[in-house]
Amino acid sequence: MPAKKILIIGPAWVGDMVMAQSLFKTIKQAHPDAIIDVLAPNWSSALLERMPEVNQALVLPFAHGELQLRKRWQIGARLRTENYQQAIILPNSWKSALIPFAARIPIRTGWMRELRYGLLNDIRYLNKEALPLMIQRFIALGLPKNAALPAQAQLPKPALQVNQLSINATLTKFNLTQTKPILALCPGAEFGPAKRWPSSHYAKIAAAKLKEGWAVWLFGSPKDQPVAAEIQQETQHACIDLTGKTNLGEAVDLLSLANLVVSNDSGLMHIAAALQRPLVVVYGSSSPRFTPPLNERVKIISLELPCSPCFQRECPLGHLNCLKQLSPDLVLQAIHDLIPA
């Protein structure tokens, strides 16, 4: 019997793509010979190539939110010769289900959203109370309909693999060394400012660890450069600012070397968790009850104010108390608990 061949329509966010590895692992546990291809934005290739369960990454050539129905149909038509037996569609949008339909994939699995009748023919209906975690919702799509999920503690967790040759090349490119313990700070959040712990708070963490003889590396996208500049200003430019300088693969390589990571709820947080780095995460507008870091060595800090989690990009009340009032001392204590001096 030929190996089962599955096309996954991947999510559009870094953290979600990391968590999708739990689905890939679930499929491989049930079908070790399964061939898993993932159709997703180009940036995701750096993550997918570090997931041994994935056969190949196929590039979805659209910007986030672009409709491009004709081009989606054309991509689907080209995929007909690949003879996929099943498609699993992780995004909830109507447009994300169009390519597998155009590809004439016989089983098209996904959650019922945006009136996707017809496009999907293995429709699942989500019970949010029964499946509170995103990885549970991903994993459920890889199981037969109505199948029971393993207990939360037994769910397969993301585990990105790194290559020492690639790490060495990245260290050389940025003229970095490992002569000191490394604190990685991830002060950005693509979703919006309501997920961003203040830069002045991050600067206090950086200053404390610099005083102890650590190196502090700042990670993030070009959008996070202003925040990194504020941290640099408050620490007399004693940190190494990598924001906007690394590509995603290089960021993965360098994060794998961190002795400690402090992060907002962000894609880089999920990468650090999947690399099994000791991790402290600050939560403001979002909640660890939906997308927690899947890591045994983690401390989660949240004030759990009555107004949070609001899941908004910006604080609807205008004060951002859920993050401003979350003091650096709380994070320093969490660091001490995680890595005793």
ChimeraX attribute file (.defattr): number of C-alpha atoms within 10 A of each C-alpha:
attribute: neighborCount
match mode: 1-to-1
recipient: residues
	/A:1	3
	/A:2	6
	/A:3	11
	/A:4	16
	/A:5	17
	/A:6	23
	/A:7	25
	/A:8	24
	/A:9	23
	/A:10	23
	/A:11	22
	/A:12	17
	/A:13	17
	/A:14	20
	/A:15	18
	/A:16	20
	/A:17	21
	/A:18	26
	/A:19	28
	/A:20	24
	/A:21	26
	/A:22	22
	/A:23	27
	/A:24	24
	/A:25	23
	/A:26	21
	/A:27	22
	/A:28	17
	/A:29	12
	/A:30	11
	/A:31	12
	/A:32	13
	/A:33	14
	/A:34	19
	/A:35	18
	/A:36	22
	/A:37	22
	/A:38	24
	/A:39	21
	/A:40	22
	/A:41	20
	/A:42	14
	/A:43	16
	/A:44	24
	/A:45	19
	/A:46	16
	/A:47	19
	/A:48	24
	/A:49	17
	/A:50	16
	/A:51	20
	/A:52	14
	/A:53	22
	/A:54	19
	/A:55	16
	/A:56	17
	/A:57	22
	/A:58	19
	/A:59	14
	/A:60	17
	/A:61	15
	/A:62	14
	/A:63	11
	/A:64	9
	/A:65	9
	/A:66	9
	/A:67	13
	/A:68	12
	/A:69	13
	/A:70	10
	/A:71	13
	/A:72	21
	/A:73	18
	/A:74	13
	/A:75	18
	/A:76	19
	/A:77	16
	/A:78	12
	/A:79	18
	/A:80	15
	/A:81	10
	/A:82	12
	/A:83	15
	/A:84	21
	/A:85	15
	/A:86	20
	/A:87	29
	/A:88	24
	/A:89	25
	/A:90	23
	/A:91	18
	/A:92	15
	/A:93	16
	/A:94	16
	/A:95	18
	/A:96	20
	/A:97	24
	/A:98	21
	/A:99	25
	/A:100	30
	/A:101	21
	/A:102	18
	/A:103	22
	/A:104	20
	/A:105	20
	/A:106	16
	/A:107	18
	/A:108	23
	/A:109	23
	/A:110	28
	/A:111	22
	/A:112	17
	/A:113	15
	/A:114	10
	/A:115	10
	/A:116	19
	/A:117	12
	/A:118	12
	/A:119	21
	/A:120	24
	/A:121	14
	/A:122	20
	/A:123	19
	/A:124	16
	/A:125	11
	/A:126	15
	/A:127	9
	/A:128	11
	/A:129	7
	/A:130	10
	/A:131	16
	/A:132	14
	/A:133	17
	/A:134	17
	/A:135	25
	/A:136	23
	/A:137	21
	/A:138	25
	/A:139	24
	/A:140	23
	/A:141	23
	/A:142	21
	/A:143	15
	/A:144	9
	/A:145	13
	/A:146	10
	/A:147	10
	/A:148	9
	/A:149	15
	/A:150	12
	/A:151	8
	/A:152	10
	/A:153	7
	/A:154	8
	/A:155	17
	/A:156	20
	/A:157	21
	/A:158	26
	/A:159	22
	/A:160	21
	/A:161	17
	/A:162	17
	/A:163	9
	/A:164	10
	/A:165	10
	/A:166	14
	/A:167	20
	/A:168	14
	/A:169	13
	/A:170	18
	/A:171	16
	/A:172	11
	/A:173	11
	/A:174	13
	/A:175	8
	/A:176	13
	/A:177	11
	/A:178	10
	/A:179	8
	/A:180	11
	/A:181	17
	/A:182	22
	/A:183	24
	/A:184	27
	/A:185	28
	/A:186	29
	/A:187	29
	/A:188	31
	/A:189	23
	/A:190	18
	/A:191	16
	/A:192	15
	/A:193	17
	/A:194	25
	/A:195	27
	/A:196	27
	/A:197	28
	/A:198	21
	/A:199	20
	/A:200	18
	/A:201	20
	/A:202	23
	/A:203	22
	/A:204	18
	/A:205	22
	/A:206	27
	/A:207	20
	/A:208	14
	/A:209	17
	/A:210	18
	/A:211	9
	/A:212	11
	/A:213	12
	/A:214	18
	/A:215	22
	/A:216	24
	/A:217	23
	/A:218	24
	/A:219	26
	/A:220	27
	/A:221	19
	/A:222	14
	/A:223	13
	/A:224	19
	/A:225	20
	/A:226	13
	/A:227	20
	/A:228	30
	/A:229	17
	/A:230	16
	/A:231	27
	/A:232	20
	/A:233	14
	/A:234	17
	/A:235	18
	/A:236	9
	/A:237	13
	/A:238	16
	/A:239	24
	/A:240	16
	/A:241	19
	/A:242	20
	/A:243	24
	/A:244	16
	/A:245	15
	/A:246	19
	/A:247	14
	/A:248	19
	/A:249	20
	/A:250	19
	/A:251	22
	/A:252	23
	/A:253	23
	/A:254	23
	/A:255	27
	/A:256	23
	/A:257	17
	/A:258	23
	/A:259	17
	/A:260	24
	/A:261	25
	/A:262	24
	/A:263	26
	/A:264	24
	/A:265	30
	/A:266	27
	/A:267	23
	/A:268	28
	/A:269	30
	/A:270	26
	/A:271	26
	/A:272	29
	/A:273	28
	/A:274	22
	/A:275	22
	/A:276	20
	/A:277	22
	/A:278	21
	/A:279	27
	/A:280	24
	/A:281	23
	/A:282	26
	/A:283	26
	/A:284	31
	/A:285	27
	/A:286	22
	/A:287	17
	/A:288	17
	/A:289	10
	/A:290	13
	/A:291	18
	/A:292	21
	/A:293	28
	/A:294	22
	/A:295	19
	/A:296	11
	/A:297	15
	/A:298	23
	/A:299	20
	/A:300	15
	/A:301	18
	/A:302	20
	/A:303	15
	/A:304	13
	/A:305	12
	/A:306	8
	/A:307	14
	/A:308	19
	/A:309	17
	/A:310	15
	/A:311	16
	/A:312	16
	/A:313	16
	/A:314	17
	/A:315	20
	/A:316	13
	/A:317	8
	/A:318	8
	/A:319	12
	/A:320	21
	/A:321	17
	/A:322	24
	/A:323	23
	/A:324	16
	/A:325	13
	/A:326	19
	/A:327	15
	/A:328	19
	/A:329	12
	/A:330	13
	/A:331	21
	/A:332	16
	/A:333	13
	/A:334	19
	/A:335	21
	/A:336	11
	/A:337	12
	/A:338	16
	/A:339	13
	/A:340	8
	/A:341	7
